Amino acid sequence: MTTVSPTRLTSEGAASFIRANTALMRPPHVPEVALHLADEAHDLWHRTEEELSEIGLPPPFWAFAWAGGQGLARYVLDHPETVAGKRVLDFASGSGLVAIAAMKAGAANLTGADIDPFCETAIRLNAEANAVEVGFLGADQVGRDDGWDVVLAGDVFYEKPFADRLVPWFEALRSRGADVLVGDPGRSYLPKDRLQKLATYEVPVTRALEDAEVKRTTVWRFA
């Protein structure tokens, strides 16, 4: 792993950091998409959150294909009518997996949003690897509305304070006509009473990230 603090790197330096600490791989549940990911062979995989903080790197969520994102990406690819010809926001985009899948499914315009500034470079590299274009928003989008037709969110209901912010925002977007889809592997704060189940998948993951090797992941729509 590079010893230079990633948060102080230029965009090209961040790109070099990503290339040095990941490999181009295909998530098992979404083999249509190639991503720069970390695995057991990479030092980044083994670093603790404390070690990463010491070198100036937030937890590298962008370096892993999470179950919620894999399930949502699978659904979008299998049901391209969900996004085809539409303006789409991929919220908490991370690696850009869901965004790239939506572009492959025919989205007219795609923006990935994530407050981790490192995601901008990760998404750009991953989009280039898949020959698609994905825009990026680095500001907190909760409560905002840029007129998206579809909002996609993979694995976002993992903390109660965050869930409490998301639910009214998603409901407001839905009430004005946006389609809001969530991929979730059974997180504690998923508001099931407000959701319609669309599909369920058995998604291979790793015990280094989750509590099982396969996570049952459901795609939901805000009803």
C-alpha positions as CSV (number, residue, x, y, z in Angstrom):
1,M,0.0,0.0,0.0
2,T,1.2,3.5,-0.8
3,T,2.3,5.4,2.3
4,V,1.2,8.8,1.0
5,S,-2.0,10.0,2.6
6,P,-4.8,9.3,0.0
7,T,-6.9,12.3,1.1
8,R,-4.1,14.6,0.1
9,L,-3.6,13.0,-3.3
10,T,-4.6,14.6,-6.6
11,S,-7.1,12.9,-8.7
12,E,-4.4,11.1,-10.6
13,G,-2.6,10.2,-7.4
14,A,-5.9,8.7,-6.1
15,A,-6.2,6.7,-9.3
16,S,-2.7,5.4,-8.8
17,F,-3.5,4.5,-5.2
18,I,-6.6,2.6,-6.3
19,R,-4.8,0.7,-9.1
20,A,-2.0,-0.3,-6.6
21,N,-4.3,-1.6,-4.0
22,T,-7.1,-3.3,-6.0
23,A,-7.5,-5.5,-9.0
24,L,-10.1,-5.4,-11.8
25,M,-12.6,-8.1,-10.8
26,R,-16.2,-9.1,-11.5
27,P,-18.6,-9.4,-8.5
28,P,-20.0,-12.9,-8.4
29,H,-23.6,-11.9,-8.6
30,V,-23.1,-9.2,-11.3
31,P,-20.4,-10.6,-13.7
32,E,-21.4,-8.1,-16.4
33,V,-19.7,-5.4,-14.4
34,A,-15.9,-5.0,-13.8
35,L,-14.7,-3.1,-10.7
36,H,-11.5,-2.2,-9.0
37,L,-11.9,-4.2,-5.8
38,A,-9.7,-5.3,-2.9
39,D,-9.5,-8.9,-1.9
40,E,-7.4,-11.2,0.3
41,A,-4.4,-10.6,-1.8
42,H,-4.4,-6.8,-1.1
43,D,-3.1,-5.0,1.9
44,L,-6.1,-2.7,1.8
45,W,-8.3,-5.7,2.6
46,H,-6.5,-6.4,5.9
47,R,-6.1,-2.9,7.2
48,T,-8.3,-2.0,10.2
49,E,-10.3,1.2,10.4
50,E,-7.8,2.6,12.9
51,E,-4.9,1.9,10.6
52,L,-6.6,3.4,7.6
53,S,-7.4,6.5,9.7
54,E,-3.8,6.9,10.5
55,I,-2.9,7.2,6.9
56,G,-5.8,9.6,6.1
57,L,-8.1,7.1,4.4
58,P,-11.8,6.7,5.4
59,P,-13.1,3.2,5.5
60,P,-12.8,2.1,1.8
61,F,-16.4,1.1,1.2
62,W,-15.7,1.8,-2.5
63,A,-13.3,-1.1,-2.7
64,F,-15.9,-3.8,-2.0
65,A,-19.0,-5.1,-3.8
66,W,-21.6,-5.1,-1.0
67,A,-24.5,-7.5,-1.0
68,G,-27.2,-4.8,-1.2
69,G,-25.5,-3.2,-4.2
70,Q,-25.0,-6.5,-6.0
71,G,-28.6,-7.4,-5.5
72,L,-29.8,-4.0,-6.8
73,A,-27.5,-4.1,-9.7
74,R,-28.7,-7.6,-10.6
75,Y,-32.3,-6.4,-10.5
76,V,-31.6,-3.4,-12.7
77,L,-29.8,-5.5,-15.3
78,D,-32.6,-8.1,-15.3
79,H,-35.3,-5.4,-15.5
80,P,-33.8,-2.7,-17.7
81,E,-37.2,-1.0,-18.1
82,T,-36.7,0.3,-14.5
83,V,-34.1,2.8,-15.7
84,A,-34.1,2.8,-19.5
85,G,-34.2,6.3,-20.9
86,K,-34.4,7.8,-17.4
87,R,-32.5,10.2,-15.2
88,V,-31.1,8.2,-12.3
89,L,-29.4,8.9,-9.0
90,D,-27.3,6.2,-7.4
91,F,-27.3,7.3,-3.8
92,A,-24.3,6.2,-1.6
93,S,-22.7,5.0,-4.7
94,G,-19.4,3.6,-3.3
95,S,-17.7,1.8,-6.2
96,G,-20.4,2.8,-8.6
97,L,-21.6,-0.8,-9.1
98,V,-25.3,0.1,-9.2
99,A,-24.7,3.2,-11.3
100,I,-22.7,1.2,-13.9
101,A,-25.3,-1.5,-14.1
102,A,-28.0,1.1,-14.6
103,M,-26.0,2.7,-17.5
104,K,-25.6,-0.8,-19.0
105,A,-29.4,-1.2,-18.7
106,G,-30.0,2.0,-20.7
107,A,-30.3,4.9,-18.3
108,A,-30.2,8.2,-20.1
109,N,-28.2,10.0,-17.4
110,L,-26.6,8.7,-14.3
111,T,-25.2,10.4,-11.3
112,G,-23.4,8.7,-8.5
113,A,-23.5,10.4,-5.1
114,D,-21.3,9.7,-2.1
115,I,-19.8,11.9,0.6
116,D,-16.5,10.0,0.5
117,P,-14.4,12.1,-1.9
118,F,-12.3,9.1,-2.8
119,C,-15.4,7.6,-4.5
120,E,-15.2,10.2,-7.3
121,T,-12.0,8.6,-8.6
122,A,-13.1,5.1,-7.9
123,I,-16.4,5.6,-9.8
124,R,-14.5,7.3,-12.7
125,L,-12.1,4.4,-13.0
126,N,-14.8,1.8,-12.8
127,A,-17.0,3.6,-15.3
128,E,-14.1,3.8,-17.7
129,A,-13.5,0.0,-17.3
130,N,-17.1,-0.6,-18.4
131,A,-17.1,2.0,-21.2
132,V,-19.9,4.0,-19.6
133,E,-20.2,7.6,-18.3
134,V,-21.3,8.3,-14.7
135,G,-21.4,11.8,-13.1
136,F,-20.6,12.4,-9.5
137,L,-22.0,14.5,-6.6
138,G,-19.8,14.7,-3.5
139,A,-22.3,16.7,-1.3
140,D,-24.9,15.2,1.0
141,Q,-28.0,14.7,-1.2
142,V,-30.4,13.8,1.6
143,G,-33.3,16.2,1.4
144,R,-32.5,17.4,-2.1
145,D,-34.4,16.8,-5.3
146,D,-32.9,17.4,-8.7
147,G,-35.8,15.9,-10.5
148,W,-34.5,12.4,-10.9
149,D,-36.8,9.8,-12.4
150,V,-35.3,6.9,-10.4
151,V,-33.3,6.8,-7.2
152,L,-31.3,3.7,-6.4
153,A,-29.8,2.9,-3.0
154,G,-27.8,-0.2,-2.1
155,D,-27.4,-1.2,1.6
156,V,-28.2,2.2,3.3
157,F,-30.2,1.2,6.3
158,Y,-27.4,0.1,8.6
159,E,-27.6,2.9,11.2
160,K,-30.7,4.3,12.9
161,P,-29.8,8.0,12.7
162,F,-29.1,7.6,8.9
163,A,-32.3,5.6,8.4
164,D,-34.3,8.3,10.2
165,R,-33.0,10.9,7.7
166,L,-33.5,8.7,4.6
167,V,-37.1,7.5,5.1
168,P,-38.8,11.0,4.9
169,W,-36.5,11.9,2.0
170,F,-37.3,8.8,0.0
171,E,-41.0,9.1,0.8
172,A,-41.0,12.7,-0.5
173,L,-39.3,11.7,-3.7
174,R,-41.8,8.9,-4.1
175,S,-44.7,11.1,-3.5
176,R,-43.8,13.5,-6.3
177,G,-43.4,10.5,-8.7
178,A,-39.8,9.3,-8.5
179,D,-39.2,5.5,-8.4
180,V,-37.1,4.7,-5.3
181,L,-35.5,1.2,-5.2
182,V,-33.4,-0.1,-2.3
183,G,-31.2,-3.2,-2.2
184,D,-30.9,-4.6,1.3
185,P,-29.3,-7.7,2.9
186,G,-31.4,-7.6,6.1
187,R,-30.1,-4.6,7.8
188,S,-31.7,-3.7,11.1
189,Y,-33.3,-0.4,10.2
190,L,-35.0,-1.2,6.9
191,P,-38.5,0.3,7.0
192,K,-40.3,-2.8,5.6
193,D,-43.8,-1.4,6.4
194,R,-43.2,1.3,3.8
195,L,-41.8,-1.0,1.1
196,Q,-42.9,-3.4,-1.7
197,K,-40.8,-6.5,-2.3
198,L,-39.6,-6.8,-5.9
199,A,-37.0,-9.7,-5.9
200,T,-34.8,-11.7,-3.6
201,Y,-31.4,-13.0,-4.4
202,E,-28.7,-15.2,-2.7
203,V,-25.6,-13.1,-3.0
204,P,-22.1,-14.5,-2.5
205,V,-20.1,-12.3,-0.2
206,T,-17.1,-12.7,2.1
207,R,-17.0,-13.3,5.9
208,A,-14.4,-10.5,6.1
209,L,-17.3,-8.1,5.4
210,E,-20.4,-9.9,6.5
211,D,-21.5,-12.6,9.0
212,A,-22.0,-15.3,6.2
213,E,-20.6,-16.3,2.9
214,V,-24.0,-15.8,1.2
215,K,-26.5,-13.0,2.1
216,R,-30.1,-13.1,1.2
217,T,-30.6,-9.8,-0.4
218,T,-34.0,-8.2,-1.3
219,V,-34.8,-5.4,-3.7
220,W,-37.6,-3.2,-2.5
221,R,-39.6,-0.3,-3.9
222,F,-40.9,2.6,-1.7
223,A,-44.6,2.1,-2.1
